[in-house]
Amino acid sequence: MRQGARGIQSIEVSGRILRALVETCQPMMLKELALAADLAPAQCHAYLTSLRHVGLVHQNPSTGLYSTGSFAMRLGIGWLRSSPLVLEVSEEIKKLSDSLSVMSVLAAWSTGGPTIVQINASAWQSALNVRQGTTFSVAGTATGRIFAAFGESPEIETQIAAEFDRDTPPGSIGTILERAEFEAQLETTREYGYAIAEGTPIPRTNAISVPIFDAEGTLQFAAGLIGPDERLPVSHGSPAQVGLLELSELMRKRIRTGGIAETHDAQLTERS
């Protein structure tokens, strides 16, 4: 649809309700949802009824509280499966993580911070509480510091300030550094193009992460490796560091040349 073209108001109103549920990240009462979506409760209830019918909203029969529905999850998964960039990065980082026998993750910015949208597990993963949907601290993890160093969304700085205000980010993985140390690490991350965490926030566990940009140079994802320190050294020149920087640069080149879109189109043609 052309910018400025007329849309369908009911869909846009529904979007406000769904956005409120996503941003709150917890079940909500009708009056809370109505307030967040700037609707009268009766009007909001009518929209919620339709959204429940298509599976975008769920209502707990015991409490009456509303949350996102199962079809909302399927929409997210559908986006992941249809995104050429996600498919390319996932394939390349899986090769790297398999070669090193460690876990790989692909994180995108979401409400509350960087959130895992793709994970390639290893036998060692059982020792970690990390899965698709896990949220990382911005200031307290290597993945988070990629968004802090290269991200442009004003939400990132807001999240950083909130984390330092309360010291520990509830519901997310990470250990908050001193502000001066955090700022120093951001400078290093920007200079070298990657962020590391050694033995923190999880003892005897290392992590390393790099940025993945789109064709306009906007940060889209952080691609990272997580593993035991004896298996995943993250020093400069280590296989993980070299491999991830090569992956990040490979994605840049493929995006600039249109290679990712061409690969995706070819895959669609083969399936049709």
ABEGO torsion letter per residue (X at the ends): XBBGBBBBAAAAAAAAAAAAAAAAGBBBBAAAAAAAAGBBAAAAAAAAAAAAAAGABBBBAAAGBBBBBAAAAAAAAAAAAABAAAAAAAAAAAAAAAAAGBBBBBBBBBBGEBBBABBBBBAAAAABBBBBGBBBBAAABAAAAAAAAABABAAAAAAAAAAAAAGBBBGBBEBBBBAAAAAAAAAAAAAAGBBBBBGOABBGBBBBBBBBBBAAGBBABBBBBBBBAAABBABBGBAAAAAAAAAAAAAAAAAAAGAAAAAAAAAAAAAX
